[in-house]
Amino acid sequence: MKVGFRRGHRPILIRSAARNLGPRGGRAFFKEISAAGTSTPIASAYNARVDRFDAMRLLKALVAAGAKPREPMDRAWVDKIAVRDVSLRGTELASALAYAEGQRWLADSRTRKDWIYLTRTGEIVAKESVI
């Protein structure tokens, strides 16, 4: 198997057409690896590792840029740091943010729309993780 890319999507796996002569006459079949996960354990494990790695890189960049725990951060500023320092865009950024929020490293603001907070746990992870 080899890995290919399509614009605006996560990596896709391409099966060899020579081995898979199915109902489509030997064309390569594409299986997209979605951010929500798939039924194959390889795809979901891959996404979890990548999202965790991206989330940790994002946390490190936010702390280096001056983010403090429990101080509100505008999402536009977080996006700017992610693009400038970590090169995360689109679905990669959304997956990293979702993973960080799921681990309670980041939290949504209860009072302001489009603002998030770095939690104390997130700051500890950012300072102690070795990437």
C-alpha positions, 0 to 999 in steps of 0.5 A: 500500500502507498499513501496518497493525498487529495486536496483538502483531505487527510491522507488516503490509502491506495491499494494496488490495482494489480492485486485487487481485480474487483467489480470495477475492472482493476481500478485503484480503490480509495479509502479515505481516512476520516477524522471521525475514525473508521472501522479499520483499527489502523486508520483510527490509531493513525488519526489518534497519534497524529491528532495527539502530536498536532495538539501537543505541538499547538499547545507548545506554540501557544505557551511559547506565544504567551498563553496563560492558563484560564486567560481567554484567547480569541480563536482567531489568535489561536488560528494565527499561531497554529498557521504561523508556528505549527503549519496547521490549517483546516481539518488538521487544525480542527482535529488538533483542537478537538483532541486538545478539548477532549483531553481537557487541555483547552476549554471553551469559554462559557461567556464569550463566543469564539474564545477558548482557554488553556487549562492548567493541565494543558500548560503542564502537558505543553511544558513537559511533553518531549516532541 
